């Protein structure tokens, strides 16, 4: 599942893990991305020290045996983590799902955790490029939160996976598969036992972030035009 940050992606990882037949992996290329770019993110040093930074080894594991003897493998991936030169051949062997969210919601949530987000940080352009190259199923987090059961059923049909109501609930607290960065980013989902309710009106962004939202809208709208419909 490809998703920019603050898109409901961690909740979706917990949802698939709750099935019982899915191994999950939390942002496999985050450490390689930070090591390659030198970007300063929250907990950068700890992420690099704790997780594998070699993109070739990570890619091999993405296409290797499914961990823990599970039947399926859910990988929570960020499109902007796939910097130039990282292996991408493994992607064509996966069922690709693209989780999207309106840029205004993404930017407002991201800025609350890390100041001054950039176009590169939120990954819309990179996600559209991956979708155009590898295809897949697009689903909007707005629709999932409005009716989790219905949209998960639709998604499971599209990816030829049997739906189970277990996907709607999980225990509070983190998962052992969480990246070390979870304590900075995952506070809300760690307190949850399921998907949050429907989202309200779009947030009003400060003027300093309005241009970023406008710049990302074309990529979001292109993906949204192919998204699973709630009706």
LOKOL-434510 format. One record per residue (C-alpha): residue number from 1; x, y, z. Coordinates in Angstrom, 2 decimals, always signed. Layout:
    k       px       py       pz
  NUM        X        Y        Z
...
END
This chain:
    k       px       py       pz
    1    +0.00    +0.00    +0.00
    2    +1.48    +3.28    -1.20
    3    +0.60    +6.34    +0.80
    4    +1.98    +9.73    +1.67
    5    +2.27   +10.62    +5.37
    6    -0.79   +11.38    +7.52
    7    -3.08    +9.44    +5.16
    8    -4.58    +6.78    +7.48
    9    -1.79    +4.44    +6.44
   10    -0.90    +3.22    +9.94
   11    -4.53    +2.43   +10.69
   12    -4.67    +0.48    +7.43
   13    -1.56    -1.46    +8.44
   14    -3.20    -2.30   +11.77
   15    -6.40    -3.27    +9.94
   16    -4.63    -5.78    +7.71
   17    -2.56    -7.10   +10.62
   18    -5.78    -7.72   +12.56
   19    -6.87   -10.25    +9.92
   20    -4.40   -12.74   +11.33
   21    -3.25   -14.00    +7.92
   22    -1.13   -10.95    +6.98
   23    +2.44   -10.19    +7.90
   24    +3.00    -6.42    +7.90
   25    +6.04    -4.19    +7.39
   26    +6.14    -0.54    +8.40
   27    +7.82    +1.77    +5.84
   28   +10.69    -0.52    +4.80
   29   +12.53    +2.18    +2.84
   30   +12.36    +4.95    +5.46
   31   +15.86    +4.32    +6.82
   32   +17.41    +3.94    +3.33
   33   +15.65    +7.16    +2.29
   34   +17.03    +9.13    +5.22
   35   +20.52    +7.68    +4.78
   36   +20.54    +8.48    +1.06
   37   +19.10   +11.99    +1.24
   38   +20.63   +13.25    +4.47
   39   +17.29   +14.85    +5.38
   40   +16.68   +15.85    +8.97
   41   +13.50   +14.15   +10.16
   42   +12.36   +13.56   +13.73
   43   +14.49   +10.74   +15.18
   44   +16.69   +10.47   +12.07
   45   +19.76    +9.17   +13.91
   46   +17.75    +6.56   +15.79
   47   +15.93    +5.42   +12.64
   48   +19.20    +4.95   +10.77
   49   +20.78    +3.15   +13.74
   50   +17.81    +0.80   +14.24
   51   +16.62    -0.09   +10.72
   52   +18.38    -1.46    +7.65
   53   +19.63    +1.38    +5.43
   54   +20.61    -0.77    +2.42
   55   +17.92    -0.37    -0.28
   56   +19.04    -3.53    -2.10
   57   +18.60    -5.69    +0.99
   58   +15.25    -4.07    +1.74
   59   +14.04    -4.63    -1.82
   60   +15.12    -8.28    -1.66
   61   +13.12    -8.73    +1.54
   62   +10.09    -7.07    -0.08
   63   +10.09    -9.75    -2.77
   64   +11.34   -12.59    -0.58
   65    +9.44   -15.14    +1.52
   66    +6.50   -13.81    +3.54
   67    +7.55   -13.47    +7.20
   68    +6.19   -15.61   +10.04
   69    +4.59   -18.18    +7.75
   70    +1.68   -15.85    +6.90
   71    -0.37   -16.20    +3.74
   72    -0.22   -12.52    +2.73
   73    +2.26    -9.66    +3.13
   74    +1.08    -6.07    +3.68
   75    +3.83    -3.50    +3.16
   76    +3.12    +0.09    +4.17
   77    +5.22    +2.07    +1.69
   78    +5.79    +5.80    +1.19
   79    +6.20    +6.79    -2.49
   80    +8.71    +9.55    -1.77
   81   +10.98    +7.03    -0.04
   82   +11.76    +5.50    -3.46
   83   +14.56    +7.88    -4.42
   84   +16.41    +7.62    -7.72
   85   +18.61    +4.54    -7.84
   86   +16.59    +2.44    -5.39
   87   +15.44    -0.93    -6.79
   88   +11.88    -0.91    -8.13
   89   +11.63    -4.23   -10.01
   90    +9.98    -5.88    -6.98
   91    +6.99    -3.50    -7.27
   92    +5.72    -5.12   -10.46
   93    +5.29    -8.41    -8.56
   94    +3.01    -6.85    -5.94
   95    -0.66    -5.98    -5.79
   96    -0.38    -2.21    -5.52
   97    -2.91    -0.17    -3.56
   98    -2.73    +3.64    -3.51
   99    -4.18    +5.28    -0.41
  100    -4.86    +8.99    -0.90
  101    -6.16   +11.90    +1.17
  102    -7.01   +15.49    +0.30
  103    -3.81   +17.59    +0.41
  104    -5.26   +20.15    +2.82
  105    -5.89   +17.42    +5.39
  106    -2.47   +15.86    +4.84
  107    -0.62   +19.16    +5.11
  108    -2.48   +20.31    +8.24
  109    -1.75   +17.01    +9.99
  110    +1.87   +16.81    +8.84
  111    +2.66   +20.39    +9.84
  112    +1.47   +19.65   +13.37
  113    +4.25   +17.04   +13.67
  114    +7.01   +18.57   +11.52
  115    +7.27   +22.21   +10.54
  116    +7.38   +23.59    +7.01
  117    +6.52   +20.53    +4.90
  118    +7.61   +20.60    +1.26
  119    +6.23   +19.06    -1.93
  120    +8.85   +16.33    -1.59
  121    +7.77   +15.50    +1.97
  122    +4.17   +14.58    +1.21
  123    +4.74   +12.45    -1.86
  124    +1.79   +13.22    -4.17
  125    +3.86   +13.61    -7.33
  126    +5.87   +10.50    -6.59
  127    +2.71    +8.51    -5.88
  128    +1.10    +9.54    -9.17
  129    +4.29    +8.53   -11.01
  130    +4.24    +5.10    -9.36
  131    +0.57    +4.67   -10.18
  132    +1.12    +5.60   -13.81
  133    +4.02    +3.14   -14.03
  134    +2.71    +0.16   -12.06
  135    -1.05    +0.70   -11.86
  136    -3.09    -0.62    -8.96
  137    -6.20    +0.19    -6.95
  138    -6.82    +3.69    -5.58
  139    -8.84    +4.29    -2.42
  140    -9.45    +7.59    -0.60
  141    -9.08    +7.63    +3.18
  142   -12.06   +10.02    +3.37
  143   -14.28    +7.26    +2.01
  144   -12.79    +4.65    +4.33
  145   -13.46    +6.77    +7.41
  146   -17.00    +7.53    +6.22
  147   -17.83    +3.80    +5.96
  148   -14.92    +1.50    +6.87
  149   -16.78    -1.77    +6.45
  150   -18.19    -0.95    +3.02
  151   -14.93    +0.43    +1.61
  152   -12.81    -2.40    +2.99
  153   -15.21    -4.87    +1.43
  154   -14.88    -3.09    -1.92
  155   -11.10    -2.97    -1.59
  156   -10.87    -6.66    -0.76
  157   -12.93    -7.52    -3.84
  158   -10.56    -5.48    -6.02
  159    -7.45    -7.23    -4.69
  160    -9.02   -10.72    -4.58
  161    -8.78   -11.02    -0.81
  162   -11.56   -12.35    +1.39
  163   -12.95    -9.60    +3.61
  164   -13.18   -10.29    +7.34
  165   -14.81    -8.08   +10.02
  166   -11.59    -8.48   +12.03
  167   -10.20    -5.69    +9.83
  168   -12.39    -3.14   +11.62
  169   -10.85    -3.48   +15.10
  170    -7.48    -3.82   +16.81
  171    -6.21    -3.55   +20.40
  172    -4.95    -0.25   +21.74
  173    -1.23    +0.32   +21.86
  174    +1.46    -0.22   +19.27
  175    +2.40    -3.26   +17.25
  176    +5.77    -5.04   +17.32
  177    +6.13    -4.24   +13.60
  178    +5.98    -0.47   +14.22
  179    +9.06    +1.44   +13.15
  180   +11.08    +3.10   +15.88
  181    +9.54    +6.40   +14.69
  182    +6.13    +5.31   +15.99
  183    +6.43    +7.20   +19.25
  184    +6.67   +10.50   +17.35
  185    +4.00    +9.89   +14.70
  186    +1.53    +7.23   +15.90
  187    +0.05    +8.67   +19.10
  188    -3.53    +8.80   +17.83
  189    -3.62    +5.34   +16.28
  190    -2.04    +3.82   +19.40
  191    -5.03    +5.12   +21.39
  192    -7.53    +3.79   +18.86
  193    -9.35    +0.48   +18.59
  194   -10.59    +1.04   +15.05
  195   -11.02    +3.64   +12.37
  196   -11.89    +7.19   +13.41
  197   -15.28    +8.55   +12.36
  198   -16.08   +10.57    +9.23
  199   -13.92   +13.60    +8.53
  200   -15.44   +17.07    +8.67
  201   -14.85   +20.15    +6.55
  202   -11.44   +20.75    +5.02
  203    -9.07   +22.53    +7.41
  204    -8.17   +26.15    +6.82
  205    -4.45   +26.28    +6.12
  206    -2.23   +29.23    +7.02
  207    -1.15   +31.30    +4.03
  208    +2.35   +29.87    +4.27
  209    +0.97   +26.41    +3.35
  210    -1.79   +27.32    +0.89
  211    +0.55   +27.27    -2.13
  212    +1.73   +23.75    -1.20
  213    -1.86   +22.52    -1.14
  214    -2.57   +24.11    -4.51
  215    +0.57   +22.55    -6.00
  216    -0.43   +19.05    -4.90
  217    -4.08   +19.19    -5.96
  218    -3.55   +18.10    -9.62
  219    -1.81   +14.86    -8.58
  220    -4.44   +14.16    -5.92
  221    -7.29   +14.82    -8.33
  222    -5.73   +12.57   -10.98
  223    -5.57    +9.72    -8.49
  224    -8.99   +10.54    -7.06
  225   -10.54   +10.24   -10.52
  226    -9.62    +6.53   -10.52
  227   -10.51    +5.84    -6.88
  228   -12.99    +3.23    -5.70
  229   -16.39    +4.87    -5.39
  230   -18.36    +4.57    -2.15
  231   -21.69    +4.13    -3.99
END
